[in-house]
Amino acid sequence: MFKSNNNLMDNFERFLRSHSDDRILVVAPGGNHGDTLIHMGLEKKLRELGIDYKAINLEREGWRRPLLGFKYLLNIASYRLGLRHLFKLYETEGFDLILFEGGGYMSHLWHGPALMMEAVRLHDKPIAVAPQSYWFRDGSFMELLQECRFIILFCREPYSHRHLTELGLPPSVEVQLAEDTALYLEAEDLKEFIRPMGKQYDLVCLRRDRESAISEELRRSIMMEAVNPLVADISKRGSFEDYVSTVANAERVYTDRLHVAILAAILGKETLLIGNSYHKNRGVYEHSLRRFPWVSYREADGRFI
């Protein structure tokens, strides 16, 4: 089985090693099964480095504690409306660093900036963001960070790194490049979640949300090419075991879901990753997934790179 680059230390791992004596509060906004992969990879690395940490998933906590969930939604609304009133969602007493998990939520499409606004305005700890893709229509995110003490943003592909630099970095903000933390995982880490599924199929997992950009022509082409296609956006349905098993049992995978492609790459599946509405998928393919010889990439309009 092809191995990932776990033996090569990247910038994010170096950063974690430099904080190995700190107690870290890991904050995740919640999300789909792909976000679970991101979390698993991060926890694997934190354990390997012997780091003392506590992880909080705000979506999960919001379901368990409805008042917290309501405050979480109000904070998001406050950010969207340009208001300054915020609720504190977690406590940082006894921690040395706030670490936001990686993903794609630090953009104007999603609500990550609302979490950053709380961290900046209601807490006094240094802030780090694990490898993300960033995309903003204007400089409001960087204006928010003007108020901040030291913060480091890790980008999982160079397009986001350039994007943030072009927006203008406050003096207290550092930006570095590193790989998506799901790529700390190897096939062995996922064996316990895989069960046999019997039939042969090609998985076609395409999103239909605000990140979707695939042309109808390419969609039709994939459906004609796929053998006995199983068509499902598995990132948002069933259990995590269902998610991993569906990819593990596929003959081929066609997807614009980045972490379906990352999971398929780790498991050695022939995979076509398709571009999304901004640079995220292309950037991660060029920076990381290209090293897996069974993974290829097409733009959403069908062009190969």
Residue pairs with C-beta under 8 A, 6 or more apart in sequence:
1 186
1 187
1 268
2 268
2 292
2 293
2 294
3 186
4 183
4 184
4 185
4 186
4 266
5 179
5 183
5 291
6 184
6 186
9 17
10 178
10 179
11 154
11 176
11 177
11 178
12 130
12 131
12 154
12 176
12 178
12 179
12 181
13 45
13 49
13 178
15 128
15 152
15 154
15 176
16 45
16 46
16 49
16 51
17 49
19 51
19 96
19 97
20 49
20 50
20 51
22 51
22 52
22 95
22 96
22 97
23 52
23 53
23 54
23 94
23 95
23 96
23 97
24 46
24 51
24 52
24 53
24 54
24 95
24 96
24 97
24 98
24 99
25 53
25 54
25 56
25 90
25 92
25 95
25 97
25 98
25 99
25 125
26 42
26 46
26 53
26 54
26 55
26 56
26 99
26 100
26 101
27 55
27 56
27 58
27 90
27 98
27 99
27 100
27 101
27 115
27 119
28 35
28 39
28 55
28 56
28 57
28 58
28 59
28 100
28 101
29 57
29 58
29 59
29 101
29 103
29 105
29 111
29 112
29 115
30 57
30 58
30 59
30 60
30 62
31 59
31 103
31 105
32 235
32 236
33 234
33 235
33 236
33 240
33 243
33 244
33 259
34 182
34 235
34 257
34 258
34 259
34 260
34 262
34 263
35 101
35 103
35 259
36 240
36 243
37 182
37 185
37 259
37 262
37 263
38 101
38 102
38 103
38 130
38 180
38 181
38 182
38 259
39 55
39 57
39 101
40 182
40 185
40 189
41 180
41 181
41 182
41 183
41 184
41 185
42 101
42 102
42 130
42 181
42 184
43 55
44 184
44 185
44 189
45 181
45 184
46 53
53 99
54 95
56 90
58 68
58 72
58 89
58 90
58 115
59 69
59 72
61 68
61 69
62 68
62 69
62 70
62 72
63 69
68 89
71 87
71 89
72 87
72 89
74 87
75 86
75 87
75 89
75 114
75 115
75 117
75 118
76 111
76 114
77 83
78 84
78 85
78 86
78 114
78 117
79 111
79 113
79 114
79 117
80 114
84 121
86 117
86 118
86 121
86 122
87 118
88 118
88 122
88 123
89 118
92 98
92 123
92 124
92 125
95 125
96 125
96 126
97 125
97 126
97 127
97 128
98 119
98 123
98 125
98 126
98 127
98 128
99 127
99 128
99 129
99 130
100 106
100 112
100 115
100 116
100 119
100 127
100 128
100 129
100 130
101 130
101 181
102 129
102 130
102 131
102 132
102 154
102 156
102 180
102 181
103 112
103 132
103 133
104 110
104 132
104 133
104 211
104 258
104 280
105 111
105 112
105 115
105 132
106 112
106 113
106 116
106 129
106 132
106 133
106 134
106 141
106 153
107 113
107 133
107 134
107 135
107 136
107 278
108 135
108 136
108 137
109 135
109 210
109 211
109 277
112 132
113 140
113 141
113 144
116 127
116 129
116 141
116 144
116 145
117 144
119 127
120 127
120 144
120 145
120 147
120 148
121 147
124 149
126 149
126 150
126 151
127 148
127 149
127 150
127 151
127 152
128 151
128 152
128 153
128 154
129 151
129 152
129 153
129 154
130 154
130 181
131 154
131 155
131 156
131 178
131 179
131 180
131 181
132 153
132 154
132 155
132 156
132 160
133 155
133 156
133 157
133 159
133 160
133 278
133 279
133 280
133 283
133 284
134 141
134 153
134 155
134 160
134 163
134 164
135 160
135 163
135 278
135 279
135 280
136 163
136 167
139 167
139 168
141 167
142 164
142 167
142 168
142 169
142 170
142 173
145 151
145 170
145 172
145 173
146 170
148 170
148 172
148 173
149 172
150 172
150 174
151 172
151 173
151 174
152 173
152 174
152 175
152 176
153 164
153 173
153 174
153 175
153 176
154 175
154 176
154 177
154 178
155 161
155 164
155 175
155 176
155 177
155 178
156 177
156 178
156 179
156 180
156 283
156 284
156 287
156 288
157 177
157 279
157 280
157 282
157 283
157 284
157 286
157 287
157 288
158 177
158 283
158 286
158 287
159 279
159 282
159 283
160 279
160 280
160 283
161 175
161 176
161 177
163 279
164 175
165 175
169 175
177 287
179 287
179 288
180 258
180 262
180 284
180 288
182 259
182 262
182 263
182 266
183 262
183 266
183 288
185 266
186 266
187 266
187 267
187 268
190 244
190 248
190 263
190 266
190 267
193 240
193 241
193 244
193 245
194 241
194 244
194 245
194 248
194 249
195 241
195 245
196 245
196 249
197 245
197 246
197 249
199 228
200 227
200 228
200 251
201 227
201 228
201 229
201 230
201 249
201 250
201 251
202 226
202 227
202 228
202 229
202 230
202 250
202 251
202 252
202 253
202 254
203 229
203 230
203 232
203 234
203 246
203 247
203 250
203 252
203 253
203 254
203 255
203 260
204 222
204 223
204 226
204 229
204 230
204 231
204 232
204 254
204 255
205 231
205 232
205 233
205 234
205 235
205 253
205 254
205 255
205 256
205 257
205 260
206 212
206 214
206 219
206 222
206 231
206 233
206 254
206 255
206 256
206 257
206 274
207 233
207 235
207 256
207 257
207 276
208 233
210 277
211 256
211 276
211 277
211 278
211 280
212 256
212 276
212 277
213 256
213 275
213 276
213 277
213 300
214 256
214 274
214 275
214 300
215 300
215 301
215 302
217 301
217 302
218 274
218 298
218 300
218 301
218 302
221 302
222 254
222 272
223 229
223 231
225 254
226 252
226 254
227 251
227 252
230 246
230 250
232 246
233 257
234 242
234 243
234 246
234 247
234 257
234 260
235 243
235 257
235 259
235 260
238 246
243 263
244 263
247 253
247 260
247 263
247 264
247 267
247 269
248 267
248 269
250 264
250 269
251 269
251 270
252 269
252 270
252 271
252 272
253 260
253 261
253 264
253 269
253 270
253 271
253 272
254 271
254 272
254 274
255 261
255 264
255 271
255 272
255 273
255 274
256 273
256 274
256 275
256 276
256 281
256 300
258 273
258 276
258 280
258 281
258 284
261 271
261 273
261 281
261 285
261 289
261 295
262 284
262 289
264 271
264 295
265 271
265 289
265 292
265 294
265 295
268 294
269 294
270 294
271 292
271 294
271 295
271 296
272 295
272 296
272 297
272 298
273 281
273 285
273 289
273 295
273 296
273 297
273 298
274 281
274 297
274 298
274 299
274 300
275 281
275 282
275 297
275 298
275 299
275 300
276 300
277 300
281 297
282 297
282 299
282 305
285 295
285 297
285 305
286 297
286 305
289 295
289 297
290 297
296 304
297 304
297 305
298 304
298 305
299 305
